[in-house]
Amino acid sequence: MEPLITLILLTITLTATGQIFSSKAALTFYPGTNIDTEYRYTDSTGMDVIVQNSVRKGGQYIDPSGKEFFHAIYWYRVINESSAPLELTINFPADSFATVPSPDSYLKVFLPSDTMTLDKENLYAFGATGLKSFLDSGLKKSTTLQRTIAHKGACLFYIGALYYKAFAPAYAALVIRDQDVFYSIGGLEIPCGKIVFKN
């Protein structure tokens, strides 16, 4: 039986110290239906990581002032195939990012505090709870995630986006380039963190 994983063939990218490999063959045995893309990242230091990017789930959100937004939740899985533990750090500022289609369109990216688990895949917003109260706070503070991923271990987490007068893409990808982490969403590539070997 074919694995129930939807994959998009990504262009192979070669950097000075790392390569991203992607193919239509599944990289894991995980039979998820909400994975949009997955890829393997390796570099000359011995880093070997699989990243899985989900599709989105979301809906309308109205803030306390009556302004209408669309909120989307995506989940990500980072699997450490390296021989040593890795430390993943992601940080999103409270700032908004200008986007299309109009001059006043923008999005905000944030890290919900809930813990993602694979049994939540079929739930609304992949099981991220407390979103209204979280968004009602106005996202006035930066949000941060810091996890140590053991050899053969995995880290599963949410990333959320709040769109104002903007198109919400069906997917958004976590991208590793050298040891830097970027978030590719809605035509933007936002520097958001690091992934390094833990001493």
C-alpha positions as CSV (number, residue, x, y, z in Angstrom):
1,M,0.0,0.0,0.0
2,E,1.3,3.5,-0.8
3,P,2.1,5.7,2.2
4,L,-0.7,8.2,2.9
5,I,1.7,11.2,2.7
6,T,1.3,14.1,0.3
7,L,4.7,15.4,-0.8
8,I,5.7,18.2,-3.1
9,L,8.9,17.7,-5.1
10,L,11.3,20.4,-3.9
11,T,14.3,21.7,-5.9
12,I,17.6,20.3,-4.5
13,T,19.4,23.2,-3.0
14,L,23.2,23.2,-2.4
15,T,24.7,25.7,0.0
16,A,28.4,26.2,1.0
17,T,28.0,23.7,3.9
18,G,24.8,21.9,3.5
19,Q,22.4,20.2,1.2
20,I,18.7,19.8,1.1
21,F,17.5,16.6,-0.5
22,S,13.9,16.0,-1.3
23,S,12.1,13.3,-3.3
24,K,8.6,11.9,-3.9
25,A,9.6,8.9,-1.7
26,A,8.5,9.2,1.9
27,L,11.4,9.8,4.3
28,T,9.7,8.2,7.3
29,F,7.2,5.5,8.0
30,Y,4.8,8.0,9.5
31,P,1.4,7.6,7.7
32,G,0.2,11.2,8.1
33,T,-2.3,12.8,5.8
34,N,-1.6,16.3,6.8
35,I,2.1,16.5,5.8
36,D,2.5,18.9,2.9
37,T,6.3,18.6,2.4
38,E,9.2,16.8,4.0
39,Y,12.9,17.0,3.3
40,R,16.3,15.8,4.6
41,Y,19.0,18.4,5.5
42,T,22.6,17.3,5.8
43,D,25.8,19.3,6.1
44,S,29.6,18.8,6.5
45,T,29.5,19.0,10.3
46,G,27.5,15.8,10.5
47,M,24.0,17.3,10.9
48,D,21.3,15.1,9.5
49,V,17.8,16.3,10.0
50,I,14.4,15.5,8.5
51,V,11.8,18.3,8.6
52,Q,8.1,17.7,8.0
53,N,5.8,20.6,7.2
54,S,2.0,20.3,7.6
55,V,-0.9,21.8,5.7
56,R,-2.8,24.5,7.5
57,K,-6.0,24.5,9.6
58,G,-7.6,27.7,10.7
59,G,-10.6,30.0,10.6
60,Q,-11.9,33.5,11.2
61,Y,-10.8,35.5,14.3
62,I,-12.3,38.8,15.4
63,D,-10.2,40.8,17.9
64,P,-11.6,42.7,20.9
65,S,-11.9,45.9,18.7
66,G,-13.9,44.1,16.0
67,K,-11.2,43.8,13.4
68,E,-11.4,40.6,11.3
69,F,-8.5,38.3,10.7
70,F,-7.8,34.8,9.5
71,H,-5.8,32.6,11.8
72,A,-3.9,29.5,10.6
73,I,-2.1,26.8,12.6
74,Y,0.6,24.6,11.0
75,W,2.6,21.9,12.8
76,Y,6.2,20.9,12.2
77,R,8.3,17.8,13.1
78,V,12.1,17.9,13.3
79,I,13.7,14.5,13.5
80,N,17.3,14.2,14.5
81,E,19.2,11.6,12.5
82,S,22.6,13.0,13.6
83,S,24.9,11.1,16.0
84,A,24.7,13.9,18.6
85,P,21.9,15.9,20.3
86,L,20.8,19.0,18.6
87,E,19.4,22.2,20.1
88,L,16.6,23.9,18.1
89,T,15.8,27.5,19.0
90,I,13.0,29.4,17.3
91,N,11.9,33.0,18.0
92,F,9.3,35.2,16.4
93,P,9.0,38.9,17.2
94,A,5.8,40.7,18.1
95,D,6.3,42.7,14.9
96,S,4.0,42.2,11.9
97,F,5.2,41.6,8.4
98,A,3.9,43.5,5.4
99,T,2.5,41.2,2.7
100,V,0.2,41.2,-0.4
101,P,-2.3,42.0,-1.8
102,S,-2.9,45.5,-0.4
103,P,-0.7,48.2,1.3
104,D,-2.3,47.5,4.7
105,S,-2.1,43.7,4.4
106,Y,0.1,42.1,7.0
107,L,0.7,38.9,9.0
108,K,2.0,38.0,12.4
109,V,3.7,34.7,13.2
110,F,3.7,33.2,16.7
111,L,4.4,30.0,18.6
112,P,1.3,28.7,20.5
113,S,2.2,27.4,23.9
114,D,0.3,24.1,23.5
115,T,2.1,20.8,22.9
116,M,1.5,19.2,19.6
117,T,1.1,15.4,19.5
118,L,0.3,13.3,16.4
119,D,-3.0,12.1,17.9
120,K,-4.3,15.7,17.5
121,E,-4.0,15.8,13.8
122,N,-7.8,15.5,13.1
123,L,-8.8,18.1,15.6
124,Y,-9.7,21.7,14.9
125,A,-6.4,23.7,14.6
126,F,-4.6,20.4,15.2
127,G,-5.6,20.6,18.8
128,A,-4.1,23.9,19.7
129,T,-6.3,25.3,22.4
130,G,-6.7,28.7,24.0
131,L,-6.1,30.5,20.7
132,K,-8.8,33.2,21.2
133,S,-7.4,34.3,24.6
134,F,-3.9,34.1,23.2
135,L,-4.7,36.2,20.2
136,D,-6.8,38.6,22.3
137,S,-3.7,39.5,24.1
138,G,-2.6,41.3,20.9
139,L,0.6,39.3,20.4
140,K,2.5,42.1,22.0
141,K,5.4,39.9,23.1
142,S,7.8,37.8,21.1
143,T,7.3,34.0,21.4
144,T,10.1,31.5,21.7
145,L,10.7,27.7,21.5
146,Q,13.9,26.0,22.7
147,R,14.2,22.2,22.5
148,T,17.0,19.7,22.7
149,I,16.4,16.8,20.3
150,A,18.2,13.6,21.2
151,H,19.8,11.2,18.6
152,K,16.9,9.5,16.8
153,G,14.5,11.8,18.7
154,A,11.9,14.2,17.3
155,C,10.5,17.6,18.2
156,L,6.8,18.4,17.3
157,F,5.4,21.9,17.6
158,Y,3.0,24.4,16.3
159,I,3.5,27.7,14.4
160,G,0.6,30.0,14.0
161,A,0.0,32.9,11.7
162,L,-2.5,35.7,11.9
163,Y,-3.5,37.3,8.6
164,Y,-5.1,40.8,8.1
165,K,-6.4,41.5,4.6
166,A,-4.0,38.9,3.3
167,F,-4.1,35.5,1.6
168,A,-3.4,32.6,3.9
169,P,-1.3,30.0,2.0
170,A,-2.2,26.4,2.4
171,Y,1.3,25.6,3.6
172,A,4.4,27.2,5.2
173,A,7.8,25.6,5.5
174,L,10.5,25.6,8.1
175,V,13.8,25.8,6.2
176,I,17.3,25.1,7.5
177,R,20.2,26.8,5.8
178,D,23.7,26.1,7.3
179,Q,22.7,26.3,11.0
180,D,20.2,29.1,10.5
181,V,16.4,28.4,10.5
182,F,14.0,30.4,8.3
183,Y,10.2,30.4,8.1
184,S,8.9,30.6,4.5
185,I,5.3,31.8,4.4
186,G,3.2,33.8,2.0
187,G,6.1,34.8,-0.2
188,L,8.3,35.9,2.8
189,E,11.3,34.2,4.3
190,I,11.6,35.2,7.9
191,P,14.9,34.5,9.9
192,C,13.7,32.8,13.0
193,G,16.3,30.7,14.8
194,K,19.2,28.2,14.9
195,I,19.8,24.5,15.0
196,V,23.2,23.5,16.4
197,F,24.9,20.5,18.0
198,K,24.5,20.6,21.8
199,N,27.7,20.3,23.9
